[in-house]
Amino acid sequence: MSYRDNYKLIDFSKEIVLPPKREKLPPARSSLPAPRIASDVMEPVQSMLDGKLYDSKSALRSTYRQAGVTEIGNDPGRNKPFVRQSTPRREIKDVVDRARARVERGERNLFKGK
């Protein structure tokens, strides 16, 4: 049968009921009215360099730069020197050799056990 013959057999008297359209949800938004912005304005602070009061971070920092002063924060770890931990080359070679042996044996999960 051709398409034309089958088309004649379709009963178009029945009403097609479509499901109701779902209401679109509004996009997810934060409860904050705007993103966080780091402002240049601050409560007035007295400069440790010249004793003047500054209410602008950039103005305070520019006086520090002009005087050659380095501004540091209050992080307690700032005075600790960074010490790189060194691993003996022999230990590294042993670990690599063991891993190579496991791969050559055909082990699949190399991350379970040591």
C-alpha positions as CSV (number, residue, x, y, z in Angstrom):
1,M,0.0,0.0,0.0
2,S,1.2,3.4,-0.8
3,Y,1.3,6.4,1.6
4,R,-1.7,8.0,-0.2
5,D,-3.9,4.9,0.4
6,N,-3.0,4.7,4.1
7,Y,-3.6,8.4,4.6
8,K,-7.2,7.9,3.6
9,L,-7.6,5.4,6.4
10,I,-6.6,7.8,9.2
11,D,-9.5,9.0,11.4
12,F,-9.0,12.7,12.0
13,S,-12.3,13.2,13.8
14,K,-10.6,12.2,17.1
15,E,-9.2,15.2,19.1
16,I,-5.6,14.9,20.0
17,V,-5.1,15.9,23.7
18,L,-1.7,17.3,24.4
19,P,-0.3,17.3,27.9
20,P,-0.4,20.7,29.6
21,K,2.7,22.9,29.2
22,R,4.9,23.0,32.2
23,E,5.4,26.4,33.7
24,K,9.0,27.5,33.2
25,L,10.9,27.8,36.5
26,P,12.8,31.0,37.1
27,P,16.6,30.7,36.9
28,A,18.4,29.9,40.1
29,R,19.6,33.1,41.8
30,S,21.5,33.8,44.9
31,S,19.8,35.6,47.8
32,L,22.5,38.3,47.5
33,P,21.5,41.3,45.4
34,A,24.8,41.5,43.6
35,P,28.1,39.7,43.3
36,R,30.8,40.4,45.9
37,I,32.8,43.5,44.9
38,A,36.1,44.4,46.6
39,S,35.7,48.1,47.3
40,D,38.4,50.6,47.6
41,V,36.6,52.4,50.4
42,M,37.2,51.4,54.0
43,E,36.8,52.7,57.5
44,P,39.5,55.3,58.2
45,V,42.8,53.9,59.4
46,Q,45.9,55.6,60.6
47,S,49.0,55.0,58.5
48,M,51.9,53.5,60.3
49,L,54.2,55.4,57.9
50,D,53.1,59.1,58.2
51,G,50.3,59.0,60.8
52,K,47.6,60.4,58.5
53,L,44.1,58.9,58.3
54,Y,43.2,57.1,55.0
55,D,39.8,55.9,53.9
56,S,41.0,54.6,50.6
57,K,43.1,51.4,50.2
58,S,44.8,52.6,47.0
59,A,45.7,55.9,48.6
60,L,47.3,54.2,51.6
61,R,49.1,51.7,49.5
62,S,50.5,54.4,47.1
63,T,52.1,56.2,50.1
64,Y,53.7,52.9,51.1
65,R,55.0,52.3,47.6
66,Q,56.4,55.8,47.3
67,A,58.3,55.2,50.6
68,G,59.5,51.8,49.5
69,V,57.6,50.0,52.3
70,T,56.3,46.5,51.9
71,E,52.8,46.0,53.2
72,I,52.2,42.6,54.8
73,G,49.0,41.0,56.2
74,N,48.3,39.4,59.5
75,D,48.7,35.8,58.4
76,P,50.5,33.9,61.2
77,G,52.3,31.7,58.8
78,R,54.0,34.6,56.9
79,N,57.2,34.4,58.9
80,K,57.7,30.7,58.5
81,P,60.2,29.9,55.8
82,F,59.2,27.3,53.1
83,V,61.2,24.1,53.4
84,R,61.0,21.7,50.5
85,Q,60.9,18.1,51.7
86,S,63.4,16.1,49.8
87,T,63.0,12.4,49.0
88,P,66.1,10.3,48.6
89,R,66.6,9.3,45.0
90,R,67.0,5.6,46.1
91,E,63.4,5.7,47.5
92,I,62.0,7.2,44.3
93,K,63.8,4.5,42.2
94,D,62.5,1.7,44.4
95,V,58.9,2.9,44.1
96,V,59.2,3.3,40.3
97,D,60.8,-0.2,40.0
98,R,57.9,-1.8,42.0
99,A,55.3,-0.1,39.9
100,R,57.0,-1.2,36.7
101,A,57.1,-4.8,38.0
102,R,53.4,-4.7,38.8
103,V,52.5,-3.4,35.4
104,E,54.6,-6.1,33.7
105,R,52.9,-8.8,35.8
106,G,49.6,-7.5,34.3
107,E,48.0,-6.2,37.5
108,R,45.0,-4.1,36.7
109,N,44.3,-2.0,39.8
110,L,47.6,-0.5,40.7
111,F,46.2,1.7,43.4
112,K,45.0,-1.0,45.9
113,G,47.6,-1.9,48.4
114,K,51.3,-1.0,48.4
